[in-house]
Amino acid sequence: MKNVMLTATEARAKAQNDVIIFTEIRNIEDEILTAISAGYYKAEVTDTTMTLSVTYSNVWQGVVDDRAKYIQMNHIVSYFTDLGYSVERRINSSTSNTFKWIISW
């Protein structure tokens, strides 16, 4: 008998919201390329879906429990570390309630 229910793997994949991950990665890549062309060795990224969101920041800091957002952010970190970049998240001092990605190479 074939299962009608999604497997746990399929459910996780759907919950990750691929569009947010795709857009976040592309925005970070754009900032990296801009920094490279200026001769820098790091990019500070503050203008993305995740970095503008208080909720994502709260999930990162452990204030809010949202497994989907946690997995999405980990996907971003893994994507860039797999390419050899160093990835950090820091509180954005301009807002104090959101974060910024610090990508260095």
N, C-alpha and C positions, 0 to 999 in steps of 0.2 A: 504494500500500500504506500502510495506517495504522500509525503507530508504536505499539508497545505500551509502550515505555519512557517514563518520565516525561521531560518536557523539563527543562532545567536550571532554568528559572523555577519549574516545578511542584515540583521537588525542594527548591528553596530555601524555597518557601512552606510545604511540609510540615515541613521541618526547623526552622522558626522556632518551632514549638510555640505556636500561637495562644492557647491558654488561659493560658499564663504571661504573654504580652504583654498580653492583655486584663486579667487580674487586676492586673498591675503598674500599668497605666494607671489603672484604677479606684481602686486604693489611693492613688496619687499625687494623683489628682483629689480624693479625699476629704480628704486632708491640705491641699490647696490651699484647698478650700472652708472647712475649719476655720480655717485661718490668716486667710483673708479676713474671716470673721465676727468674728475677734478683732482686726481692724484691722492685721494684719501685711502686709508686702510680700514675704515669702518663707516657704517651708515647707522644713523639714528632714525628710526621709523616711528612716526607719531600720528600719521593721518590715514589709518586703515579702520576697517570694521572692528577689529579686536582692540586696537590701541585707543580708539575713541569711546569704548564701552566701559562703563563703570562695572557692569556685570562681569565681563571677562576679567577685569582687574581683580574683582572680589573673588572670583573662582581661582585665579592664579595665587592669590594670597591666602586661600583657604577659608575665607569669610563666608562664602556661599558654596554649596555643594551642587554642582551641575556637571554631571559626568560627560555629557555631550560636548560642552564647551571645553572641559578639561582635555578630552581626547583630541578635539580640534587643535588646540594650542600645542599639544604634544606632537601632533602630526607636522605642524609648522617647524617646530624645533628639530624633529627627526629629519625632515626634508633637507634643511640647510646644514645640519651637522653631517649628514651623509655626503654632502657635497664638499665637506672640509671646512666649513665656516664655523666660527665660534658664535654662539647665540646666547644672549642674556635678555632678561626682562628687568627693567628698572622702573620705579615710580616716576611718572612724568611730573617734574617739579612745577610745570606751568599749570597743571590741573590739580595735582596731589590726590586725585581719586581715579586716575587711569594709569596705564603703563606705556612704556615705549620699548620697542625692540632695539637692541644693540647688536648689530651683525658686524663681525670683524674678520679679517683675513690676513 
